[in-house]
Amino acid sequence: TAIKMMEVMLEKKMTLSRLAEPVRDSRVFLAETVRQVLRAYLLIMFITFVEISLGLWLLRVDYYLIIGLAVAVLDILPVLGSGSVLIPWGLWTLLQGNLPLGAGILLLYGVVTAVRTVIEPKIVGRRIGLSPLMTLGAMYVGMKLGGFGGLLLAPMAVTLFLFLEESGHIHVLK
């Protein structure tokens, strides 16, 4: 029985050592992927800051750089987003009777939203090595399944899966 126990322990050790390399590789890969995703979102935030600051400057709004920075930071947060500032501000300005400024702020919101919708899958996908279509699909499925966390994690999960497949650690795709 002691020999049998040693055989079982040796078998478990061999199984654990086979898992150690994929786990270590996955950890290193995910750390780099997280770093790339953070860089992608910082780039998106910078682009949004430039768009909003430029738009507010063209609309002759005081403190356009400070407002642009604040709205760009809010834009990264999915629950708040740039619309949480620009839509009420634009509507309030319209109701106050300043039609050019109110319409300009609402138009600025539309431009920022359209640009972000186009660039986000491209920038995030390029950073983590996925096509924009695959990134968009993963982001959509992730958002449906896990909200904001799923939106961020799903593209990384797809990337990890593809990494493990390409490195030979798993064999799911033929």
Order of alpha helices (4+ residues) and beta strands (2+ residues): alpha-alpha-alpha-alpha-alpha
